[in-house]
Amino acid sequence: MENYIKLSTLNDFIFCPKSIYYHNLYDKYEKKLYQEEAQIAWTIAHESVDNKTYSTRKHILQSLSIYNEKYKIAWKIDMFYKSDWKLVERKNKIEKIYLWYKYQIWGQMFCLEEMWYEVRSMYFHSMKDNKNYRIYKPNSNELLKFEAFLEKYRKFDLLQKKWNQNTQKCIKCIYRDLCDYYIWEVYPQLNLFE
């Protein structure tokens, strides 16, 4: 079976492609052992959707598993309102609409459409301040960039020799203690073998 890209990992890939590898290593452990405060708060805030207890209304699909054969992407949606064909992705606090946000919700839209749901509108919901942000379907140029991004994701080689990463991102990364790049490039003065 061909591997599908989990839509939840698009942020990780943009932040640092290596973090997907480390995320999978940690996936088997209790999240409290490695997540930082912001990730823990997000997990708690998201529990009602993940447990499908956000609403009892039948027209709201919650935490529905989705996939798209064309793009080989999969994951889950937060909520889809069948009554008005509205897709909603919840975030703990939105300060800016990042590119990966759009890729994530567009991917969800492509999955739903391939599953015979019509998506007429898409929103991000910021839970902390109760604000909604409308996202529009991608134009042809945005679609090409989305497809190129998925191709880049598929072709990424964790063992590649040349590696460039923003060291400011490395310092903030929850996986930094596992990362060889962080240890040798960000802090070259460390000699772990002395």
JORASUL-V361887 format. One record per run of one state. SS is the DSSP state (hx for helix, st for strand, lp for the rest). FROM is the first residue (numbers start at 1). LEN is the number of residues. If there is no record, write none. Layout:
SS | FROM | LEN
SS | FROM | LEN
This chain:
lp | 1 | 4
st | 5 | 2
hx | 7 | 9
lp | 16 | 2
hx | 18 | 9
lp | 27 | 4
hx | 31 | 3
lp | 34 | 3
hx | 37 | 14
lp | 51 | 9
st | 60 | 3
lp | 63 | 2
st | 65 | 4
lp | 69 | 4
st | 73 | 4
lp | 77 | 2
st | 79 | 3
lp | 82 | 4
st | 86 | 6
lp | 92 | 7
hx | 99 | 16
lp | 115 | 6
st | 121 | 6
lp | 127 | 4
st | 131 | 5
lp | 136 | 4
hx | 140 | 16
lp | 156 | 11
hx | 167 | 6
lp | 173 | 7
hx | 180 | 7
lp | 187 | 8
